[in-house]
Amino acid sequence: MNIYSFPRGGLSFDDPTAPPRDSSTTAFLPALSVIPLVQHAGVPAKPTVAAGDLVREGMLVGRSQGPLSANVHATVPGRVIRELSWKNAEGRICNALLIRMGGGFELLGKKETAYSWTDLSPHELMHLATEFGIVEMEGAGRPIAAVLNYEKAGKRDQTLVVRCVFDDPWLASDYALCRERLKEVVEGSAIAARTGRLNRIVFAVSHREKDLGRKLLSEAASYKLPSSLVITGSRYPQHNQREMELALRAYEKREGILLGSVIILGPATLAAIYDAVKLRRPVLDRYVAVGGSAVKNPQVMKVRIGTRIGDVFAECGGFVDKPKRMATGSPFLGQAVTDLDEPVIKTTYAVFAILDSQAVEGRVRNCIGCGECRVVCPVGLDPEELFKRLRRSQGGDKAGSPYASAECHGCGCCELVCPSRLPLSQTIAGRHSYAG
């Protein structure tokens, strides 16, 4: 069995405060939902309802306003109380609809109608994915129409890569989803491949989960599209775009299989595509890994979009003590939050809260020149030198190198191994997120 990985750097990462990944629980439905009008990469959706209006489960409440915008839907039935506006930890203004739950559910608990999609054209499939507001369920949340641009496809080889690589323990939500919705993930892959006019499907699975990979490949056998399994390494950040492509190119060269350009999608995105096309429903909920040293009972939960993270933490038993930091996403790339009213959105795959003992703030010391950051950098940078130069440039020295710093994709490996706890990745990549 060949294992394909990126050639240098990276690290093995384990976090005992992350939740167990082998099962999930369904969170309670929120009495109050905060439905942001921007859960995607572009400008906010335009509200189609106003305060006082009644909404149905799955009803369109925000219409997309551009190529990187996406439709937004109510995830519970009820009444719109008001439109909210607040500034998040990154300084971005967020608009949202506050909905008080009430009335009957049209989708929850009802028998699902499965629609055939095999006779639909790529244009019709794209229309359904767009109508139901499907975006990449990680990162910035690019609309699926921007990812699967079928108008540019068909003239060259293209491969859909199903990314089931769990190098980060906070991807427990994706692992649980893969186990519990394996058939939906595979069928969503077939739908995505047809929508984007892609020639092949590759299931990229880390070597610790090779049995899961075999099940995915076996399930894909019923669809008339070439499919194969690639076993990757488990060093973080293997699941990142750059590192995944390096592993795929090594596979391509060794196996003599032409992949062409690759489109990499995670299991949550593919399950959402399945729901939109096969069940004709928008993204109503998603799997979220909930944990951190401040949380009593970390677990993977299936949470309705719009649920406030305070409610999510409460369902995990609350806090053992007052948390020092809270964030959404992985500790490597998470976005800091300061308010328990912050809602779960389409791209929220994890939320965590940490105690004082884990927090970095106030413990930054001087660099001791150990060189550990250089060893783990998968891009081959010298984080120590870049950090020092960029810090000097902030004081008026022009020695900083914007080109070199642009090579950093902010994976956070250097920060994890730094004994001085310097904010290396944050400074080099020019971002201000959680580092812990």
NORJOQUI-V791237 format. One record per backbone hydrogen bond with DSSP energy under -1.0 kcal/mol. CO is the residue of the C=O (numbers start at 1). NH is the residue of the N-H. E is the energy in kcal/mol with one decimal. If there is no record, write none. Layout:
<<CO/NH/E> <CO/NH/E>>
This chain:
<<4/233/-1.6> <11/236/-3.0> <15/18/-1.9> <17/292/-2.4> <25/302/-2.9> <31/101/-2.7> <33/99/-2.7> <35/97/-2.1> <37/45/-3.6> <46/63/-2.9> <50/53/-2.3> <53/80/-2.9> <55/78/-2.2> <56/59/-2.1> <59/74/-2.9> <61/48/-2.2> <62/72/-2.9> <63/46/-3.0> <66/69/-1.3> <68/42/-2.4> <72/61/-2.6> <72/62/-1.9> <74/58/-2.7> <77/102/-1.9> <78/55/-3.1> <79/100/-2.7> <80/52/-3.5> <82/98/-2.7> <84/96/-1.9> <86/94/-3.6> <88/91/-2.1> <92/88/-2.5> <94/86/-2.1> <95/37/-3.1> <96/84/-3.2> <97/35/-2.9> <98/81/-3.3> <99/33/-2.8> <100/79/-2.1> <107/110/-1.8> <117/120/-1.6> <121/125/-2.4> <122/126/-2.6> <123/127/-2.1> <124/128/-1.8> <125/129/-2.2> <126/130/-2.4> <127/131/-2.9> <128/132/-2.1> <129/134/-2.5> <130/133/-1.7> <134/144/-2.5> <138/141/-1.3> <141/41/-1.3> <142/136/-2.6> <143/146/-1.3> <143/147/-1.1> <144/148/-3.2> <147/149/-1.1> <148/150/-1.8> <149/152/-1.7> <157/261/-1.8> <158/199/-2.3> <159/263/-2.7> <160/202/-2.9> <161/265/-2.6> <162/204/-2.1> <164/206/-1.2> <168/171/-2.5> <171/175/-1.9> <172/176/-2.5> <173/177/-2.1> <174/178/-2.5> <175/179/-2.1> <176/180/-2.4> <177/181/-2.8> <181/185/-2.5> <182/186/-2.2> <183/187/-2.5> <184/188/-2.6> <185/189/-1.6> <186/190/-2.0> <187/191/-2.4> <188/192/-2.5> <189/193/-2.5> <190/194/-2.0> <191/195/-2.8> <192/196/-2.5> <193/198/-3.0> <200/160/-2.9> <201/228/-1.7> <202/162/-3.0> <203/230/-2.7> <204/164/-3.0> <205/232/-2.1> <206/209/-2.4> <207/210/-1.1> <209/213/-1.8> <210/214/-2.0> <211/215/-1.8> <212/216/-2.2> <213/217/-2.5> <214/218/-2.5> <215/219/-2.3> <216/220/-1.7> <220/223/-1.9> <223/225/-2.4> <226/201/-2.5> <228/203/-2.8> <230/205/-2.6> <231/4/-2.8> <232/207/-2.2> <235/238/-1.9> <236/11/-2.1> <237/240/-1.7> <240/244/-2.8> <241/245/-2.3> <242/246/-1.9> <243/247/-1.8> <244/248/-2.5> <245/249/-2.5> <246/250/-1.7> <247/251/-2.0> <248/252/-2.8> <249/253/-2.2> <250/254/-2.2> <251/255/-2.9> <252/256/-1.4> <261/159/-2.5> <263/161/-3.2> <265/163/-2.7> <266/270/-1.8> <267/271/-2.4> <268/272/-1.8> <269/273/-2.0> <270/274/-2.1> <271/275/-2.3> <272/276/-2.2> <273/277/-2.4> <274/278/-2.8> <275/281/-1.4> <278/115/-3.2> <284/305/-2.5> <286/303/-2.7> <288/301/-2.9> <289/351/-2.6> <290/299/-1.7> <291/353/-1.7> <292/295/-1.7> <294/320/-2.4> <299/290/-2.2> <300/25/-2.0> <301/288/-3.1> <302/27/-2.3> <303/286/-2.2> <304/307/-1.9> <306/34/-2.7> <307/344/-2.4> <308/312/-1.5> <309/313/-2.8> <310/314/-2.0> <311/315/-1.6> <313/318/-2.5> <314/317/-1.5> <316/297/-2.3> <318/296/-2.3> <325/354/-2.5> <326/337/-2.3> <327/352/-2.5> <328/335/-2.6> <330/334/-2.1> <334/434/-1.3> <335/328/-2.1> <339/342/-1.7> <340/310/-2.6> <342/309/-2.9> <344/306/-2.9> <345/348/-1.7> <347/349/-1.0> <349/289/-2.5> <350/329/-3.3> <351/291/-1.8> <352/327/-2.2> <353/294/-2.1> <354/324/-3.2> <354/325/-1.3> <355/358/-1.4> <355/359/-1.0> <360/363/-2.4> <371/375/-1.3> <372/376/-1.6> <373/377/-1.1> <376/10/-4.1> <382/386/-2.5> <383/387/-2.7> <384/388/-2.0> <385/389/-2.5> <386/390/-2.8> <387/391/-2.2> <388/392/-2.1> <389/393/-2.3> <390/394/-1.4> <392/395/-1.1> <392/397/-2.0> <393/396/-1.5> <401/405/-2.4> <402/406/-1.7> <404/407/-1.1> <405/408/-1.1> <412/416/-1.7> <413/417/-1.6> <414/418/-1.1> <418/421/-1.3> <420/365/-1.8> <422/424/-2.3> <423/427/-2.0> <424/428/-2.8> <425/429/-2.6> <426/431/-1.9>>
